Amino acid sequence: MPATGSAGDRLPIRISGLPPAGIAACAGKPARLISETRRQLAMTQEFTFGIKSLRFDEDYRPAGNTRNTTNFANLARGERRQENLRNTLAMINNRFNDLAHWDNPRRDRYAVELDIISVQMTVAGSERGDEFPLIEILKTNILDRTTGARIDGIAGNNFSSYVRDYDFSVLLPAHNQDRSAFGIPDDFGSLHGQLFKHFVNSDAYSARFAKPPVICISVSSSRVYHRTGNRHPVLGIEYRQDEFSLTDRYFEKMGLRVRYFMPPNSVAPLAFYFFGDLLNDYTNLELIGTISTMETFQKIYRPEIYNANSAAGAIYQPSLKHQDYSSTQIVYDREERSQLAVTQGKFTEEHFIRPYGKILAQWVSHHAV
């Protein structure tokens, strides 16, 4: 299925580059500085977000370059690509029907349909006029085979971001290269967070998606999680931790809260990042769509944690060194994923951070006030 996008998907978000006080402060500066400031302001009149979608099914074929969602592209390469995809989708459907068991005696009532959502951003007025591949997420839809109805699912789920790859794979290692102790750069994640919030608040987002996104990823191997007495019928047992991980803090700058739940018959908790109220803003079927999809991917990506042969206890620290786990028999190259994160981070540095760095820094500063 080819990528699709219409003129209605490309809607502007208007932003100013500098506050009025900043413009007034330039009054006594040389003409060259004033001219440069005006040029930068003209370039930051608006950001335009474009949305394209591509069906993720057994016929999915990624582009032959690095501009793709790496996890999905990784599964869809090699001689076993179609077998990989077919088995992945079967795992998702089986898990969905396991969780949505009511009025479903044969455990085959539902099928999950997945679309890869690609978001491009253009800085209006820029001399380059390039579209930059900002983020990619997943959108779930649920087919009820009994009624024939298609039920809208949640947007988000998986999260791939070029700016995030730059922050974690280029900026952070460079910042710590000559340091004896690990440190975080000032305003780490601020640009990424502001860009994400503006996209979610945009007309482009609301025209396509009815509810705010939920992102579901692995818990952190650097943190210890404690089981609570709270239990949700779909999300399962809630876990908590005493201190946020670096990823938790990074997502917090995106405006997202986090809760950790281990769904029924799972072996490890998942991290759910969301706006609003996770337990009340989404239906059980919507939540099951996210759980079944992302737990399946985590079983493939991190079988040491999510396909372990024993479940998390009351006190739990996940580890990728855990050896007592089962293989899914689905081929996934984790090393390639790590290398590609660096490639995409350097691509972002060259095509986004360097050309627009000063403008974006001004914009982030303005919106932080």
LOLUM-865924 format. One line per 5 residues: for each residue x, y, z of N, C-alpha, C. Coordinates in steps of 0.05 Angstrom, whole numbers, padded with zeros to 5 digits, always signed. Last residue first. Layout:
<rs>
X Y Z X Y Z X Y Z  ...
</rs>
This chain:
<rs>
+00186 +00611 +00562 +00180 +00634 +00580 +00151 +00631 +00591  +00191 +00572 +00525 +00197 +00564 +00553 +00189 +00586 +00573  +00185 +00596 +00477 +00162 +00580 +00487 +00167 +00570 +00515  +00235 +00620 +00471 +00211 +00637 +00472 +00188 +00621 +00484  +00269 +00576 +00470 +00272 +00596 +00491 +00247 +00612 +00494
+00252 +00553 +00422 +00249 +00538 +00447 +00251 +00557 +00471  +00267 +00594 +00386 +00239 +00586 +00389 +00234 +00571 +00415  +00322 +00595 +00392 +00307 +00619 +00398 +00277 +00612 +00403  +00334 +00544 +00373 +00341 +00551 +00401 +00325 +00576 +00410  +00317 +00548 +00320 +00303 +00530 +00338 +00309 +00536 +00367
+00356 +00584 +00301 +00328 +00590 +00300 +00312 +00574 +00319  +00403 +00555 +00309 +00399 +00580 +00323 +00370 +00588 +00324  +00393 +00507 +00276 +00399 +00506 +00305 +00393 +00532 +00319  +00385 +00496 +00223 +00364 +00512 +00237 +00369 +00514 +00267  +00431 +00469 +00204 +00418 +00490 +00188 +00400 +00508 +00204
+00442 +00433 +00249 +00461 +00453 +00240 +00448 +00475 +00223  +00394 +00403 +00255 +00405 +00417 +00277 +00424 +00440 +00267  +00384 +00382 +00201 +00364 +00396 +00217 +00377 +00414 +00238  +00424 +00356 +00174 +00402 +00366 +00158 +00382 +00382 +00174  +00463 +00339 +00212 +00471 +00352 +00186 +00448 +00367 +00173
+00433 +00317 +00254 +00452 +00338 +00259 +00459 +00353 +00233  +00406 +00276 +00227 +00391 +00299 +00239 +00409 +00322 +00244  +00448 +00243 +00213 +00432 +00255 +00192 +00416 +00279 +00202  +00463 +00228 +00264 +00482 +00244 +00248 +00467 +00257 +00225  +00418 +00197 +00277 +00425 +00220 +00294 +00444 +00239 +00279
+00420 +00157 +00239 +00398 +00176 +00238 +00403 +00200 +00255  +00467 +00131 +00257 +00465 +00142 +00230 +00443 +00163 +00228  +00451 +00116 +00309 +00474 +00135 +00305 +00472 +00147 +00278  +00411 +00080 +00296 +00405 +00103 +00312 +00426 +00124 +00310  +00439 +00041 +00269 +00422 +00059 +00253 +00413 +00083 +00269
+00464 +00014 +00310 +00480 +00029 +00291 +00464 +00049 +00275  +00419 -00008 +00335 +00436 +00010 +00350 +00453 +00027 +00331  +00399 -00042 +00294 +00383 -00020 +00305 +00400 +00001 +00320  +00441 -00078 +00289 +00435 -00060 +00267 +00419 -00036 +00276  +00434 -00105 +00337 +00459 -00090 +00333 +00455 -00070 +00310
+00387 -00132 +00330 +00388 -00111 +00350 +00412 -00093 +00346  +00352 -00158 +00282 +00380 -00151 +00286 +00382 -00127 +00304  +00309 -00212 +00284 +00311 -00183 +00289 +00340 -00177 +00296  +00266 -00262 +00265 +00292 -00251 +00261 +00292 -00221 +00266  +00230 -00302 +00309 +00228 -00280 +00289 +00254 -00265 +00288
+00231 -00338 +00349 +00238 -00348 +00322 +00233 -00327 +00300  +00228 -00321 +00400 +00204 -00320 +00385 +00207 -00332 +00357  +00259 -00358 +00454 +00261 -00343 +00429 +00234 -00343 +00414  +00254 -00349 +00524 +00248 -00365 +00500 +00250 -00347 +00475  +00302 -00346 +00578 +00280 -00335 +00562 +00276 -00353 +00537
+00348 -00337 +00618 +00326 -00356 +00619 +00302 -00345 +00605  +00386 -00296 +00618 +00389 -00318 +00598 +00366 -00338 +00598  +00394 -00227 +00623 +00379 -00250 +00633 +00379 -00272 +00611  +00415 -00181 +00604 +00434 -00203 +00608 +00420 -00228 +00618  +00378 -00142 +00606 +00382 -00154 +00580 +00403 -00176 +00581
+00334 -00139 +00660 +00361 -00142 +00651 +00362 -00155 +00624  +00293 -00104 +00709 +00297 -00118 +00684 +00326 -00119 +00676  +00279 -00115 +00774 +00297 -00100 +00758 +00302 -00115 +00732  +00228 -00115 +00823 +00237 -00125 +00796 +00256 -00105 +00783  +00190 -00142 +00873 +00212 -00123 +00868 +00226 -00133 +00843
+00154 -00183 +00862 +00145 -00158 +00876 +00165 -00136 +00873  +00175 -00206 +00797 +00166 -00209 +00824 +00157 -00183 +00836  +00159 -00225 +00730 +00170 -00205 +00749 +00158 -00210 +00776  +00159 -00295 +00711 +00148 -00268 +00713 +00162 -00251 +00733  +00201 -00334 +00669 +00189 -00329 +00695 +00181 -00300 +00697
+00223 -00335 +00619 +00208 -00359 +00627 +00197 -00356 +00656  +00214 -00275 +00579 +00228 -00291 +00600 +00210 -00314 +00608  +00200 -00240 +00541 +00194 -00268 +00535 +00210 -00286 +00555  +00217 -00191 +00561 +00189 -00195 +00556 +00181 -00223 +00546  +00274 -00197 +00571 +00256 -00184 +00590 +00227 -00193 +00586
+00296 -00224 +00529 +00307 -00229 +00556 +00289 -00218 +00578  +00273 -00203 +00483 +00262 -00228 +00494 +00273 -00234 +00522  +00266 -00149 +00457 +00279 -00154 +00483 +00267 -00180 +00495  +00241 -00153 +00406 +00264 -00136 +00410 +00280 -00144 +00435  +00199 -00191 +00414 +00218 -00194 +00392 +00244 -00179 +00397
+00173 -00171 +00457 +00182 -00199 +00458 +00202 -00204 +00437  +00161 -00120 +00437 +00181 -00122 +00458 +00191 -00151 +00462  +00121 -00133 +00400 +00146 -00122 +00390 +00168 -00124 +00412  +00082 -00152 +00437 +00093 -00169 +00416 +00120 -00159 +00406  +00072 -00106 +00466 +00083 -00129 +00480 +00095 -00148 +00460
+00049 -00074 +00426 +00075 -00067 +00436 +00088 -00089 +00453  +00000 -00101 +00413 +00019 -00093 +00393 +00047 -00090 +00405  -00026 -00109 +00462 -00020 -00132 +00445 +00001 -00126 +00424  -00030 -00055 +00481 -00015 -00076 +00496 -00007 -00099 +00477  -00062 -00030 +00441 -00034 -00020 +00447 -00018 -00042 +00461
-00109 -00060 +00445 -00095 -00057 +00419 -00066 -00049 +00423  -00123 -00052 +00497 -00114 -00079 +00489 -00100 -00078 +00463  -00140 +00001 +00495 -00116 -00006 +00510 -00105 -00033 +00503  -00185 -00006 +00462 -00164 +00012 +00454 -00138 +00005 +00468  -00216 -00039 +00495 -00206 -00049 +00469 -00184 -00032 +00458
-00227 -00005 +00539 -00211 -00029 +00543 -00200 -00040 +00516  -00217 +00065 +00520 -00233 +00041 +00525 -00215 +00017 +00529  -00188 +00121 +00554 -00187 +00101 +00533 -00204 +00077 +00540  -00189 +00152 +00599 -00192 +00166 +00573 -00194 +00146 +00550  -00179 +00123 +00645 -00206 +00131 +00639 -00211 +00144 +00612
-00125 +00111 +00650 -00145 +00090 +00657 -00173 +00097 +00648  -00097 +00157 +00636 -00093 +00133 +00620 -00116 +00113 +00625  -00112 +00221 +00629 -00118 +00199 +00648 -00118 +00173 +00632  -00064 +00266 +00602 -00090 +00261 +00614 -00092 +00238 +00633  -00017 +00232 +00559 -00029 +00257 +00569 -00055 +00249 +00583
+00034 +00181 +00570 +00007 +00190 +00562 +00002 +00219 +00572  +00067 +00120 +00569 +00070 +00149 +00570 +00046 +00162 +00557  +00080 +00061 +00602 +00059 +00075 +00586 +00063 +00105 +00590  +00122 +00007 +00603 +00120 +00035 +00610 +00100 +00049 +00591  +00105 -00059 +00627 +00110 -00040 +00605 +00108 -00012 +00616
+00131 -00113 +00668 +00114 -00088 +00663 +00123 -00073 +00639  +00131 -00182 +00648 +00145 -00158 +00656 +00128 -00133 +00651  +00099 -00223 +00632 +00121 -00230 +00650 +00137 -00206 +00659  +00027 -00230 +00627 +00053 -00219 +00619 +00074 -00227 +00639  -00022 -00244 +00646 -00007 -00265 +00632 +00019 -00254 +00620
-00045 -00177 +00646 -00050 -00206 +00653 -00035 -00224 +00635  +00009 -00128 +00645 -00017 -00138 +00638 -00020 -00168 +00646  +00039 -00087 +00688 +00044 -00113 +00677 +00017 -00126 +00671  +00053 -00017 +00681 +00034 -00039 +00686 +00044 -00065 +00674  +00069 +00047 +00701 +00081 +00021 +00693 +00061 -00001 +00701
+00063 +00113 +00674 +00056 +00093 +00693 +00065 +00066 +00682  +00079 +00182 +00662 +00085 +00154 +00658 +00074 +00137 +00681  +00062 +00239 +00621 +00065 +00226 +00646 +00071 +00196 +00641  +00089 +00286 +00574 +00077 +00260 +00580 +00082 +00250 +00608  +00114 +00329 +00552 +00088 +00334 +00565 +00074 +00308 +00574
+00165 +00321 +00538 +00145 +00320 +00516 +00117 +00324 +00526  +00190 +00319 +00585 +00193 +00344 +00571 +00174 +00344 +00546  +00179 +00265 +00597 +00166 +00286 +00613 +00167 +00313 +00599  +00215 +00240 +00564 +00187 +00239 +00556 +00171 +00260 +00572  +00261 +00250 +00596 +00260 +00259 +00568 +00231 +00260 +00559
+00249 +00223 +00642 +00251 +00252 +00644 +00250 +00264 +00616  +00248 +00170 +00622 +00224 +00181 +00635 +00226 +00212 +00635  +00302 +00166 +00605 +00280 +00165 +00586 +00255 +00176 +00597  +00328 +00167 +00655 +00333 +00188 +00636 +00311 +00189 +00614  +00278 +00148 +00705 +00301 +00143 +00687 +00305 +00167 +00669
+00257 +00171 +00769 +00254 +00170 +00740 +00280 +00163 +00726  +00253 +00132 +00827 +00268 +00153 +00813 +00264 +00149 +00783  +00222 +00092 +00848 +00228 +00115 +00865 +00241 +00138 +00850  +00167 +00062 +00813 +00195 +00064 +00819 +00200 +00090 +00834  +00113 +00013 +00809 +00124 +00040 +00813 +00154 +00039 +00817
+00063 -00024 +00774 +00089 -00022 +00788 +00096 +00007 +00790  -00001 -00055 +00773 +00015 -00031 +00770 +00041 -00034 +00786  -00027 -00108 +00734 -00015 -00099 +00760 +00003 -00075 +00756  -00071 -00090 +00680 -00059 -00109 +00698 -00048 -00096 +00724  -00099 -00069 +00638 -00071 -00061 +00641 -00056 -00079 +00661
-00149 -00094 +00648 -00135 -00097 +00623 -00106 -00091 +00626  -00165 -00084 +00702 -00173 -00109 +00688 -00159 -00114 +00662  -00113 -00064 +00746 -00132 -00056 +00726 -00140 -00081 +00710  -00093 -00057 +00813 -00096 -00075 +00791 -00119 -00066 +00772  -00049 -00039 +00864 -00068 -00030 +00844 -00069 -00049 +00821
-00010 -00050 +00900 -00035 -00065 +00903 -00056 -00057 +00883  +00053 -00054 +00864 +00034 -00041 +00882 +00009 -00059 +00884  +00121 -00073 +00858 +00093 -00080 +00853 +00075 -00065 +00873  +00174 -00032 +00837 +00160 -00045 +00860 +00131 -00049 +00854  +00235 -00033 +00801 +00206 -00029 +00801 +00193 -00045 +00824
+00295 -00001 +00790 +00282 -00022 +00804 +00252 -00015 +00807  +00333 +00015 +00730 +00315 +00022 +00752 +00303 -00003 +00764  +00359 +00003 +00683 +00374 +00016 +00704 +00358 +00023 +00729  +00325 -00017 +00646 +00342 -00037 +00660 +00359 -00024 +00682  +00260 +00009 +00642 +00288 +00014 +00641 +00304 -00007 +00657
+00207 -00020 +00601 +00217 -00008 +00626 +00248 -00007 +00624  +00192 -00007 +00532 +00203 -00023 +00553 +00209 -00007 +00578  +00131 +00031 +00515 +00158 +00020 +00510 +00167 +00003 +00534  +00082 +00066 +00486 +00086 +00043 +00503 +00113 +00030 +00496  +00045 +00125 +00484 +00069 +00112 +00476 +00076 +00089 +00496
-00014 +00152 +00461 -00002 +00136 +00483 +00022 +00122 +00472  -00040 +00216 +00440 -00025 +00191 +00436 -00018 +00177 +00463  -00110 +00238 +00446 -00081 +00241 +00448 -00066 +00215 +00446  -00159 +00221 +00395 -00150 +00222 +00422 -00120 +00227 +00423  -00169 +00221 +00340 -00190 +00230 +00358 -00180 +00235 +00387
-00131 +00243 +00285 -00133 +00226 +00308 -00152 +00238 +00329  -00132 +00279 +00242 -00128 +00251 +00237 -00134 +00233 +00261  -00139 +00330 +00261 -00154 +00322 +00237 -00152 +00292 +00232  -00103 +00334 +00302 -00131 +00331 +00309 -00148 +00323 +00285  -00054 +00341 +00272 -00059 +00318 +00289 -00089 +00313 +00294
-00064 +00389 +00245 -00057 +00365 +00230 -00061 +00340 +00246  -00071 +00425 +00286 -00094 +00418 +00270 -00089 +00393 +00254  -00030 +00406 +00344 -00035 +00418 +00317 -00062 +00409 +00305  -00013 +00383 +00390 -00033 +00405 +00392 -00041 +00417 +00365  +00026 +00349 +00371 +00002 +00337 +00383 -00020 +00358 +00385
+00065 +00388 +00354 +00052 +00369 +00335 +00026 +00358 +00346  +00078 +00411 +00402 +00065 +00428 +00381 +00052 +00410 +00360  +00102 +00368 +00428 +00077 +00380 +00439 +00063 +00397 +00418  +00147 +00359 +00396 +00127 +00339 +00399 +00100 +00351 +00409  +00176 +00407 +00402 +00166 +00399 +00375 +00144 +00379 +00378
+00187 +00405 +00457 +00170 +00427 +00446 +00159 +00419 +00419  +00220 +00359 +00460 +00195 +00361 +00474 +00176 +00382 +00463  +00264 +00374 +00428 +00248 +00351 +00421 +00220 +00352 +00434  +00283 +00417 +00459 +00275 +00421 +00432 +00256 +00399 +00423  +00295 +00390 +00509 +00276 +00412 +00507 +00266 +00417 +00479
+00334 +00351 +00513 +00307 +00343 +00507 +00287 +00365 +00504  +00373 +00388 +00557 +00372 +00363 +00542 +00342 +00354 +00538  +00386 +00435 +00582 +00363 +00435 +00564 +00361 +00410 +00547  +00454 +00417 +00586 +00433 +00435 +00593 +00411 +00434 +00573  +00470 +00346 +00584 +00472 +00374 +00574 +00449 +00391 +00584
+00488 +00306 +00639 +00467 +00312 +00619 +00471 +00341 +00610  +00543 +00260 +00653 +00528 +00285 +00656 +00507 +00288 +00634  +00584 +00215 +00688 +00563 +00219 +00668 +00548 +00245 +00674  +00652 +00233 +00701 +00625 +00225 +00711 +00604 +00232 +00690  +00694 +00249 +00671 +00698 +00226 +00688 +00672 +00216 +00700
+00689 +00267 +00602 +00681 +00270 +00630 +00686 +00245 +00646  +00695 +00268 +00548 +00719 +00273 +00564 +00712 +00277 +00593  +00643 +00253 +00529 +00667 +00241 +00518 +00691 +00244 +00536  +00593 +00273 +00540 +00607 +00257 +00561 +00634 +00245 +00553  +00577 +00299 +00494 +00577 +00314 +00519 +00594 +00299 +00541
+00576 +00257 +00458 +00595 +00278 +00455 +00599 +00294 +00480  +00532 +00226 +00478 +00559 +00215 +00478 +00581 +00237 +00475  +00490 +00267 +00469 +00497 +00257 +00496 +00524 +00244 +00497  +00490 +00276 +00412 +00494 +00298 +00431 +00504 +00287 +00458  +00483 +00222 +00390 +00504 +00241 +00381 +00510 +00261 +00403
+00444 +00192 +00414 +00465 +00178 +00400 +00488 +00196 +00390  +00406 +00225 +00438 +00417 +00203 +00453 +00442 +00190 +00440  +00395 +00267 +00400 +00400 +00273 +00428 +00415 +00250 +00442  +00386 +00238 +00352 +00408 +00257 +00354 +00415 +00262 +00384  +00341 +00209 +00366 +00365 +00194 +00359 +00390 +00213 +00361
+00306 +00253 +00373 +00313 +00236 +00396 +00338 +00220 +00391  +00303 +00268 +00320 +00315 +00287 +00339 +00322 +00272 +00365  +00277 +00223 +00299 +00303 +00230 +00290 +00317 +00249 +00309  +00241 +00173 +00331 +00245 +00202 +00328 +00274 +00208 +00320  +00189 +00129 +00343 +00215 +00132 +00329 +00218 +00162 +00323
+00150 +00090 +00382 +00158 +00118 +00378 +00186 +00118 +00367  +00089 +00051 +00387 +00118 +00053 +00381 +00125 +00082 +00376  +00038 +00087 +00409 +00048 +00059 +00412 +00079 +00059 +00409  +00005 +00128 +00369 +00029 +00128 +00386 +00042 +00101 +00387  -00066 +00123 +00374 -00042 +00132 +00359 -00019 +00134 +00379
-00111 +00069 +00384 -00095 +00090 +00395 -00072 +00097 +00376  -00168 +00054 +00340 -00149 +00048 +00362 -00133 +00073 +00370  -00235 +00046 +00321 -00211 +00064 +00322 -00193 +00057 +00345  -00259 -00012 +00294 -00258 +00004 +00318 -00232 +00020 +00318  -00303 -00034 +00247 -00275 -00027 +00251 -00275 -00006 +00273
-00350 -00089 +00246 -00342 -00062 +00252 -00312 -00058 +00254  -00367 -00140 +00240 -00357 -00127 +00216 -00348 -00099 +00221  -00382 -00171 +00283 -00400 -00150 +00274 -00392 -00137 +00248  -00339 -00208 +00283 -00367 -00217 +00289 -00387 -00196 +00278  -00291 -00184 +00275 -00301 -00202 +00255 -00329 -00211 +00259
-00271 -00122 +00284 -00289 -00141 +00298 -00301 -00159 +00277  -00209 -00095 +00279 -00230 -00106 +00263 -00245 -00127 +00280  -00179 -00037 +00300 -00188 -00063 +00309 -00211 -00072 +00292  -00118 -00001 +00291 -00147 -00004 +00286 -00155 -00033 +00291  -00065 +00040 +00313 -00079 +00014 +00313 -00108 +00018 +00305
-00008 +00071 +00289 -00037 +00075 +00294 -00050 +00047 +00292  +00057 +00090 +00310 +00039 +00070 +00300 +00010 +00077 +00307  +00104 +00141 +00287 +00089 +00127 +00308 +00071 +00105 +00294  +00160 +00180 +00275 +00142 +00160 +00265 +00130 +00145 +00289  +00182 +00249 +00264 +00176 +00225 +00281 +00160 +00205 +00265
+00207 +00281 +00220 +00208 +00287 +00248 +00205 +00262 +00266  +00241 +00289 +00166 +00225 +00267 +00177 +00226 +00268 +00208  +00232 +00352 +00135 +00249 +00336 +00153 +00232 +00314 +00166  +00231 +00380 +00072 +00215 +00366 +00092 +00234 +00350 +00109  +00263 +00441 +00053 +00263 +00412 +00056 +00242 +00403 +00076
+00275 +00494 +00040 +00248 +00484 +00034 +00246 +00453 +00037  +00320 +00526 +00041 +00323 +00498 +00033 +00296 +00486 +00025  +00305 +00575 +00060 +00315 +00574 +00033 +00317 +00545 +00023  +00242 +00577 +00094 +00270 +00570 +00093 +00280 +00568 +00064  +00189 +00587 +00095 +00206 +00610 +00089 +00236 +00602 +00088
+00175 +00540 +00146 +00166 +00557 +00124 +00185 +00580 +00120  +00203 +00481 +00156 +00205 +00508 +00166 +00198 +00527 +00144  +00166 +00421 +00159 +00179 +00441 +00142 +00180 +00468 +00156  +00164 +00354 +00178 +00162 +00382 +00186 +00178 +00399 +00167  +00127 +00293 +00177 +00148 +00310 +00166 +00143 +00339 +00175
+00112 +00232 +00204 +00107 +00261 +00207 +00131 +00276 +00197  +00080 +00172 +00191 +00104 +00187 +00188 +00098 +00217 +00188  +00053 +00116 +00218 +00047 +00144 +00214 +00074 +00159 +00214  +00035 +00053 +00198 +00058 +00069 +00206 +00053 +00098 +00198  -00021 +00018 +00221 -00011 +00038 +00202 +00013 +00052 +00213
-00050 -00045 +00230 -00030 -00026 +00239 -00023 -00008 +00215  -00104 -00081 +00258 -00093 -00069 +00234 -00074 -00046 +00243  -00121 -00140 +00291 -00109 -00114 +00294 -00097 -00105 +00267  -00182 -00175 +00299 -00156 -00173 +00284 -00147 -00144 +00286  -00224 -00217 +00339 -00213 -00191 +00332 -00187 -00195 +00316
-00241 -00270 +00350 -00261 -00250 +00342 -00248 -00225 +00329  -00217 -00314 +00369 -00209 -00306 +00342 -00227 -00283 +00331  -00231 -00346 +00413 -00207 -00329 +00414 -00197 -00321 +00386  -00278 -00371 +00417 -00257 -00384 +00400 -00231 -00368 +00400  -00308 -00337 +00450 -00301 -00364 +00459 -00280 -00378 +00443
-00320 -00282 +00465 -00300 -00289 +00445 -00290 -00318 +00451  -00344 -00254 +00506 -00359 -00258 +00481 -00340 -00267 +00458  -00279 -00237 +00530 -00308 -00237 +00534 -00322 -00239 +00506  -00225 -00230 +00518 -00236 -00257 +00518 -00266 -00258 +00521  -00179 -00196 +00503 -00207 -00189 +00498 -00223 -00216 +00496
-00132 -00225 +00512 -00140 -00204 +00531 -00169 -00197 +00528  -00132 -00260 +00468 -00128 -00270 +00495 -00137 -00250 +00516  -00136 -00225 +00426 -00159 -00242 +00432 -00156 -00256 +00459  -00084 -00202 +00429 -00108 -00186 +00431 -00132 -00203 +00439  -00051 -00247 +00420 -00050 -00233 +00446 -00075 -00216 +00450
-00065 -00258 +00367 -00069 -00278 +00388 -00069 -00265 +00415  -00049 -00211 +00341 -00077 -00219 +00341 -00083 -00239 +00363  +00008 -00213 +00350 -00009 -00190 +00359 -00038 -00198 +00361  +00022 -00261 +00325 +00026 -00257 +00353 +00009 -00235 +00365  +00009 -00247 +00272 -00006 -00269 +00285 -00003 -00267 +00315
+00047 -00207 +00262 +00018 -00200 +00262 +00002 -00222 +00275  +00093 -00240 +00264 +00090 -00217 +00283 +00060 -00210 +00285  +00085 -00275 +00222 +00086 -00286 +00249 +00082 -00263 +00270  +00087 -00240 +00179 +00063 -00256 +00183 +00062 -00266 +00212  +00139 -00219 +00184 +00116 -00201 +00186 +00091 -00217 +00192
+00171 -00266 +00177 +00174 -00249 +00200 +00148 -00232 +00205  +00154 -00281 +00125 +00149 -00299 +00148 +00151 -00283 +00174  +00175 -00238 +00097 +00146 -00242 +00097 +00138 -00261 +00120  +00232 -00244 +00108 +00217 -00219 +00114 +00187 -00224 +00116  +00271 -00281 +00101 +00248 -00288 +00118 +00230 -00265 +00124
+00312 -00257 +00073 +00297 -00278 +00060 +00271 -00285 +00075  +00310 -00185 +00088 +00321 -00212 +00087 +00302 -00233 +00075  +00265 -00145 +00128 +00288 -00149 +00110 +00296 -00178 +00109  +00228 -00128 +00166 +00219 -00133 +00138 +00242 -00135 +00118  +00249 -00116 +00214 +00234 -00141 +00212 +00228 -00149 +00183
+00272 -00066 +00202 +00289 -00088 +00211 +00275 -00115 +00207  +00227 -00035 +00195 +00244 -00041 +00172 +00262 -00065 +00178  +00210 -00031 +00247 +00193 -00044 +00227 +00210 -00053 +00204  +00253 -00003 +00271 +00244 -00029 +00282 +00228 -00044 +00261  +00259 +00045 +00240 +00279 +00024 +00240 +00269 -00003 +00250
+00222 +00075 +00193 +00220 +00067 +00221 +00237 +00042 +00225  +00268 +00110 +00149 +00245 +00092 +00155 +00245 +00086 +00184  +00315 +00129 +00119 +00292 +00144 +00126 +00268 +00126 +00129  +00357 +00099 +00100 +00354 +00101 +00129 +00330 +00117 +00137  +00331 +00060 +00045 +00350 +00079 +00057 +00344 +00081 +00087
+00289 +00036 +00015 +00317 +00025 +00015 +00337 +00044 +00025  +00228 +00031 +00053 +00246 +00044 +00034 +00274 +00034 +00036  +00197 -00033 +00068 +00208 -00007 +00075 +00224 +00005 +00052  +00138 -00065 +00054 +00166 -00063 +00045 +00176 -00035 +00051  +00087 -00108 +00073 +00101 -00084 +00079 +00130 -00085 +00069
+00056 -00153 +00070 +00067 -00143 +00045 +00083 -00117 +00048  +00036 -00161 +00120 +00056 -00180 +00111 +00068 -00172 +00084  +00034 -00092 +00142 +00022 -00119 +00140 +00044 -00137 +00128  +00023 -00029 +00155 +00043 -00049 +00164 +00029 -00077 +00163  +00010 +00023 +00110 +00000 -00001 +00123 +00023 -00020 +00130
+00027 +00088 +00122 +00035 +00065 +00107 +00026 +00040 +00122  +00014 +00159 +00117 +00010 +00133 +00130 +00017 +00110 +00111  +00037 +00224 +00134 +00033 +00203 +00114 +00029 +00177 +00129  +00030 +00293 +00147 +00026 +00265 +00157 +00022 +00246 +00134  +00067 +00352 +00161 +00053 +00335 +00142 +00052 +00306 +00152
+00068 +00415 +00190 +00069 +00387 +00195 +00054 +00372 +00173  +00105 +00474 +00189 +00083 +00459 +00176 +00088 +00429 +00180  +00115 +00530 +00228 +00123 +00503 +00222 +00099 +00489 +00209  +00124 +00600 +00214 +00107 +00577 +00219 +00123 +00551 +00214  +00164 +00639 +00218 +00136 +00647 +00219 +00117 +00623 +00224
+00218 +00634 +00216 +00204 +00620 +00238 +00175 +00629 +00240  +00239 +00664 +00176 +00241 +00635 +00173 +00225 +00620 +00194  +00233 +00714 +00196 +00217 +00707 +00173 +00217 +00676 +00169  +00271 +00713 +00236 +00243 +00715 +00243 +00225 +00706 +00220  +00317 +00711 +00205 +00311 +00689 +00222 +00281 +00689 +00230
+00314 +00762 +00182 +00314 +00738 +00165 +00306 +00713 +00181  +00317 +00795 +00226 +00293 +00795 +00210 +00291 +00770 +00193  +00370 +00783 +00242 +00347 +00776 +00260 +00321 +00775 +00244  +00398 +00803 +00198 +00399 +00774 +00204 +00376 +00766 +00222  +00386 +00857 +00203 +00378 +00843 +00179 +00378 +00813 +00184
+00410 +00868 +00252 +00381 +00871 +00249 +00371 +00856 +00225  +00463 +00859 +00239 +00451 +00842 +00259 +00421 +00844 +00257  +00472 +00899 +00201 +00476 +00872 +00193 +00462 +00853 +00212  +00465 +00946 +00228 +00445 +00939 +00208 +00447 +00910 +00201  +00481 +00940 +00298 +00488 +00945 +00270 +00467 +00934 +00251
+00432 +00959 +00348 +00453 +00942 +00337 +00459 +00949 +00308  +00390 +00984 +00371 +00415 +00998 +00371 +00438 +00982 +00359  +00349 +00947 +00367 +00346 +00974 +00354 +00373 +00988 +00352  +00346 +00899 +00391 +00363 +00901 +00367 +00364 +00929 +00355  +00308 +00903 +00429 +00336 +00903 +00438 +00355 +00906 +00415
+00261 +00894 +00402 +00268 +00921 +00410 +00297 +00924 +00418  +00263 +00839 +00397 +00265 +00855 +00373 +00273 +00884 +00381  +00258 +00824 +00451 +00282 +00816 +00436 +00286 +00833 +00411  +00207 +00842 +00462 +00230 +00854 +00476 +00256 +00848 +00462  +00174 +00807 +00431 +00178 +00835 +00424 +00202 +00849 +00437
+00210 +00743 +00425 +00190 +00761 +00437 +00195 +00790 +00429  +00222 +00708 +00363 +00232 +00723 +00386 +00209 +00739 +00398  +00190 +00677 +00328 +00217 +00670 +00333 +00229 +00683 +00358  +00125 +00649 +00336 +00142 +00672 +00333 +00170 +00665 +00340  +00085 +00604 +00297 +00101 +00610 +00321 +00118 +00635 +00315
+00031 +00566 +00275 +00045 +00592 +00274 +00060 +00597 +00300  +00027 +00509 +00241 +00027 +00519 +00268 +00044 +00544 +00268  -00011 +00488 +00183 +00010 +00503 +00197 +00005 +00507 +00226  -00021 +00424 +00155 -00032 +00447 +00167 -00012 +00462 +00184  -00033 +00375 +00116 -00011 +00393 +00119 -00021 +00420 +00128
-00076 +00345 +00104 -00059 +00334 +00125 -00036 +00354 +00131  -00102 +00366 +00061 -00114 +00371 +00087 -00096 +00361 +00110  -00073 +00347 +00020 -00069 +00375 +00027 -00080 +00381 +00054  -00053 +00280 +00041 -00069 +00299 +00026 -00063 +00327 +00035  -00021 +00218 +00032 -00022 +00244 +00046 -00037 +00263 +00029
+00006 +00153 +00036 -00015 +00171 +00028 -00013 +00197 +00044  +00047 +00102 +00008 +00043 +00123 +00028 +00023 +00143 +00018  +00015 +00043 -00019 +00032 +00066 -00020 +00026 +00086 +00002  +00017 -00024 +00000 +00000 +00000 +00000 +00018 +00025 +00000
</rs>
